[in-house]
Amino acid sequence: GVHPEFQGRGLGRSIVIEALSYLAGEGCRTGMLYVDTANATALDLYQSLGFVLERVDRCFAIPNGWPHEVQ
């Protein structure tokens, strides 16, 4: 990730491209990313590099005060 104060300077793109180049050099031909769908900036970056959205997972949390009487 890139700290918000440094976003928009191409750092994230450079890091991802370098990482992908390294992995390709090690023989990796398939990759997967886990990204919070609320992070539109990261999604845009990865999609611009050719990644495609394959699936969306949802997580749920137990509300504060649980257990309580379920109605």
TISERO-984251 format. One record per residue (C-alpha): x, y negated, z; residue in three letters. Coordinates in steps of 0.25 Angstrom, whole numbers, plus 2048, in hexadecimal, padded with zeros to 3 digits. Each point is the difference from the previous one (the first is absolute). Layout:
! residues N
XYZALA ...
! end
This chain:
! residues 71
800800800GLY 8047F27FEVAL 7FE7F680BHIS 7F57F67FCPRO 80A7F4801GLU 8088077F5PHE 7F48047F7GLN 7FF7FC7F2GLY 80F8007FDARG 80180D7F9GLY 80680780CLEU 7F580B801GLY 8018037F1ARG 80F801801SER 80080980CILE 7F68097F9VAL 8078017F3ILE 80D803807GLU 7FA80B808ALA 7F98067F4LEU 80D8007F8SER 80880780CTYR 7F580A801LEU 8008037F1ALA 80F801801GLY 7FE80B80BGLU 7F78077F6GLY 7F37FC806CYS 7F57FF7F5ARG 7F37FE808THR 7FD7F680BGLY 7F57FC809MET 7FE7F4808LEU 7F67FD80CTYR 7FB7F2800VAL 7F67F9808ASP 7F57FD7F6THR 7FF7F2807ALA 80E7FD7FBASN 7FC7FA7F3ALA 80E7FB7FDTHR 80780E802ALA 7F58067F8LEU 8027F67F4ASP 80F802801LEU 7FF8107FFTYR 7F67FF7F5GLN 8087F77F8SER 80B80A801LEU 7F780B7FBGLY 7FB80780CPHE 7F1803800VAL 7F680180BLEU 7FE80F802GLU 7F780080CARG 7FC7F880CVAL 80080680EASP 7F87FA80CARG 80380080ECYS 7F67FF80CPHE 8037FD80EALA 7F880380DILE 7FA7F3805PRO 8047FA80DASN 7F880580CGLY 7FE80D7FATRP 7FB80A804PRO 7F27FA802HIS 7F28057FEGLU 7FE8037F2VAL 7F27FB7FBGLN 
! end
